[in-house]
Amino acid sequence: MIVLVGSEKGGVGKSTIAAHAAVRLSMTGKPTLLVDTDPQTTSASWAAARRLHQPDLAPVDSRKITGDIRSSIKELAQSYGHIVIDCGGADSVALRSGMLIANRLIIPSRVARRDLETLRHVSALVQTANEQRQSSGLNPILARVVFNMTRALPNFWTRIDAAKEVIEAMGLGVSQYPIVDRVSYDDSQHEGGTVFDSSADHKAYEEMQRVLQALLRKKQPE
């Protein structure tokens, strides 16, 4: 499986979700690669720290690739069972080309109105990519927005439901499970870890497990 994690908005948790997706897929026993296309190299640095400090945990290899990533990903897919691609927070050649080769697109977003507005253009990019994929005889990329950094408050669900309606009106699907803003996500990534590698925060573990199982399962609900 090739999973693209991307958005045009910075600071929405793309690298955190990409790292957790890579570890979760690695836990299946298949060789897993985390590709970093962001000049900030957050994911590549995290993967290097994991290899150095956590060699006994589920292994995640990494590569840094920029520009049109299609040929490189096709070649790497011959050696890896799973590839997770972390794109930077911008409309880029890597993001657009990634949409043409990935099976899944995870689009992290906060519920803030200005963050939601950037998804309008992302939706247009997905539509264009799927038109190109169809002309090449490929299945469409399955794109899902996942709300990140939400609040664990009952009244916040009203905001989530309203944001979901806005995004679905743009033509994008939305994950049924949000991710709460928990310090354990940040703390766990010290020295290349994730919440999957520790039982310190079982709520975070179960939450991320539920989110990724829904986003990455082979058959998606209609």
C-alpha positions in Angstrom: 0.0 0.0 0.0 1.2 3.5 -0.8 -0.2 6.2 1.5 0.2 9.9 0.9 -0.1 12.3 3.9 -0.5 15.8 2.6 -2.3 19.1 2.8 -1.7 22.7 1.7 -1.8 23.9 5.4 1.2 23.7 7.6 1.1 22.8 11.3 -1.8 20.3 11.1 0.2 17.3 12.2 1.1 15.6 8.9 4.5 14.3 10.1 3.0 12.9 13.3 0.3 11.0 11.4 2.8 9.9 8.7 5.1 8.5 11.4 2.3 6.7 13.2 0.9 5.3 9.9 4.4 4.0 9.0 4.8 2.2 12.4 1.3 0.8 12.2 1.9 -0.6 8.8 5.3 -1.9 9.8 3.6 -3.8 12.6 2.0 -6.0 9.9 5.5 -7.5 9.3 5.9 -6.1 5.8 9.0 -3.9 5.0 7.8 -0.3 5.4 9.3 2.9 4.0 8.7 6.5 5.1 9.4 9.0 2.3 10.0 12.6 3.3 9.4 15.2 0.6 9.3 18.2 2.9 12.4 20.5 3.0 12.1 20.6 6.8 12.9 16.8 6.8 10.9 16.2 10.0 9.9 12.6 9.1 13.4 11.7 7.9 14.9 13.0 11.1 12.3 11.0 13.1 13.1 7.8 11.2 16.8 8.3 11.7 16.3 8.7 15.4 14.2 5.6 15.5 16.9 3.5 13.9 19.5 4.9 16.3 17.6 4.8 19.6 14.8 2.2 19.1 16.4 -0.6 17.0 14.2 -3.2 18.6 10.9 -1.6 17.7 8.9 -2.1 14.5 11.4 -1.0 11.8 10.8 2.0 9.5 13.2 2.8 6.7 13.3 6.3 5.2 14.2 8.2 2.1 14.3 11.9 1.1 12.8 12.6 -2.3 11.7 15.9 -4.0 10.0 16.9 -7.2 8.0 14.4 -9.2 8.2 11.3 -7.0 6.4 8.8 -9.2 9.4 7.0 -10.8 11.2 6.7 -7.5 8.2 5.4 -5.7 7.5 2.8 -8.4 11.0 1.6 -8.1 10.9 1.5 -4.2 7.6 -0.3 -4.2 9.4 -3.3 -5.6 11.3 -3.7 -2.3 8.7 -2.4 0.2 5.3 -3.8 1.2 4.1 -0.4 2.4 5.2 3.2 1.6 4.1 6.3 3.5 4.8 9.6 1.9 5.0 12.8 4.0 4.4 15.9 1.9 5.0 19.4 3.1 2.2 21.9 3.7 2.0 23.4 0.2 0.8 22.8 -3.3 3.9 21.1 -4.7 5.1 18.9 -7.5 5.6 16.1 -4.9 2.0 16.4 -3.6 0.5 16.4 -7.1 2.6 13.6 -8.4 2.0 11.6 -5.2 -1.7 11.8 -5.9 -1.1 10.0 -9.1 0.6 7.0 -7.6 -0.7 6.5 -4.0 -3.6 4.3 -3.0 -4.7 6.5 -0.1 -4.5 10.2 0.7 -4.8 11.2 4.3 -5.4 15.0 4.7 -5.0 16.2 8.2 -6.9 19.4 9.1 -7.9 21.3 12.2 -11.5 22.4 12.6 -10.6 26.1 12.3 -12.4 27.9 9.5 -9.2 29.1 7.8 -7.8 25.6 7.8 -11.0 24.3 6.2 -10.9 26.9 3.4 -7.6 25.5 2.2 -9.2 22.2 1.6 -11.3 23.6 -1.3 -8.1 23.7 -3.5 -7.0 20.3 -2.2 -10.4 18.9 -3.3 -9.8 20.3 -6.8 -6.3 18.7 -6.9 -7.8 15.3 -6.0 -10.4 15.6 -8.7 -7.8 16.5 -11.3 -5.6 13.6 -10.2 -8.5 11.1 -10.4 -9.3 12.3 -13.9 -5.7 11.6 -14.9 -5.7 8.3 -13.1 -9.0 7.3 -14.9 -7.5 8.1 -18.3 -4.5 5.9 -17.4 -6.8 3.0 -16.4 -6.0 3.4 -12.6 -8.4 3.3 -9.7 -9.1 6.6 -8.1 -7.1 7.6 -5.0 -9.2 7.3 -1.9 -8.9 10.6 -0.1 -10.0 11.3 3.5 -9.8 14.3 5.7 -9.0 13.5 9.3 -9.6 16.2 12.0 -6.5 16.6 14.1 -5.8 18.5 17.3 -9.4 18.4 18.3 -10.7 19.0 21.9 -12.0 16.2 24.1 -15.1 18.2 25.0 -18.7 17.2 24.3 -19.7 20.6 22.9 -16.7 20.4 20.4 -18.5 17.7 18.5 -20.9 20.4 17.2 -17.9 22.1 15.5 -16.7 18.8 14.1 -20.1 18.0 12.7 -20.4 21.4 11.1 -16.8 21.2 9.6 -17.7 17.7 8.2 -20.6 19.1 6.4 -18.5 21.9 4.9 -15.8 19.5 3.7 -18.2 17.0 2.2 -19.9 19.8 0.3 -16.4 20.3 -1.3 -16.4 16.7 -2.5 -14.0 15.2 0.0 -14.7 12.4 2.4 -14.1 12.8 6.1 -12.8 10.2 8.6 -15.4 9.2 11.1 -12.8 9.4 13.9 -11.0 12.6 14.9 -7.6 12.8 16.7 -7.6 14.7 20.0 -4.8 17.2 20.9 -2.8 15.0 23.3 0.7 15.9 24.5 1.6 12.1 24.3 1.7 12.3 20.5 4.5 14.9 20.7 6.2 13.3 23.7 6.2 9.8 22.2 8.1 10.9 19.1 11.2 11.7 21.1 14.0 9.5 19.8 11.8 8.0 17.1 8.9 6.6 19.1 5.1 6.6 18.7 2.2 6.0 21.0 2.2 2.4 19.5 5.6 1.7 21.2 4.4 2.4 24.7 1.4 1.8 26.9 1.9 5.1 28.8 -1.2 6.6 27.2 -3.7 3.9 26.3 -6.3 6.5 25.2 -3.9 7.8 22.5 -2.9 4.3 21.5 -6.5 3.2 21.0 -7.5 6.4 19.3 -4.7 6.4 16.7 -5.2 2.6 16.2 -8.9 3.3 15.5 -8.2 6.2 13.2 -5.6 4.4 11.1 -7.5 1.1 10.9 -10.4 3.1 9.4 -8.3 5.1 7.0 -6.1 2.2 5.8 -8.4 -0.8 5.6 -8.7 -2.3 2.1 -12.4 -1.9 1.7 -13.9 1.5 2.6 -17.5 2.2 3.4 -19.6 3.8 0.6 
